[in-house]
């Protein structure tokens, strides 16, 4: 009996020693998640520097795709001064309504598939429905007022003049010189001379209809 008890105890000990629960390795703790890092907006050249120049502007952090966000804080507050020799007025009788390309930077160019390939590198401004006055076209490179560009009229300003623009959803001029009337309506037909009666005077107008 004592031998049987000893064998039973040994068997119990062996079962306890080789239990699957005791032989399984302990699981390692899960690694802590890495802290998320927000991507910082890239710094780009201020569009005011490319359009108006005037020294080095602060870099612009592109927080959104809004037009105003492409300009540094100084340009947003004080606006831009652009030489009048680079500002043209769109003539609706000379070309279709201009528009800007999307996603190609400041300037519309023929190489980039500009909607008006006959024009040099340019930017259309004051073109929104809420804009006051005619559509304006800013040329990248200075030109003389005598250079004819189809659909564009030179600004009637003295040499060396500048035009101030404020930055909003587009560039809007704060003031413009007197411009000739621009209209897309067809011109009125010429009026024929009225025949003269025997007295040499034009015939009297027809009587008014009774009320």
C-alpha positions, 0 to 999 in steps of 0.5 A: 500500500505504501508503494502504491501511494508513493507511485500515485504521488509521483504520478500526480507530481509529474502531471503537475510538472508537465501541465500544458498551462505551466509549460506555455510561455508567458505572452509579451506585452503589446507595444504602445502605439506610436504618437501620431504626427500631423504633417506640417504644411509646406512653405512656398513662395508668396504669390505676391512676390511672383506677381508684384516683386518688391523684395523678399516676401515671407514664405507661405504655409499652404493651409488650404487651397484658397486664393488668399492663402497663397499670399503672405500676411503682409500682402494680405494686409497691405495689398500689391502695387503692380506696374500699370504697364503689366495690367491690361483690360479684357476687351469682350469684343476682342476675345472670349471671357478669359479664365485661369488654369487650375493647379499650374501655379501663378501664371497661365502659359502656352506651354501649360495649355493656357486657354488664351494661347495668343497671350503671353504668360498672364493671370486673370484677376477681378474676374468673379461675379462679385467683382466691380469693373472689367476683367483685368489681365496681369502680364508676367513680363513688362510690355509697352503700351503700343504692343497689341495683344488680341483681346487686351487693351492697354491701361491709359496711365502715364509711364511709371504708374502703378495700380494698387490691388487688394487680396481677397478671393481674387485681386481687386483694384482699389481704383482704376483710371477712366476707361472707355466703355466696354460692352459685348453688345453689337454696335447699333446700326447707323441711322439714315438721314431723314428726308427733307420736305419742301421747306427744307426742314425735317418732317415733324414727329408723329403725334402722340397716341391719346392716353 
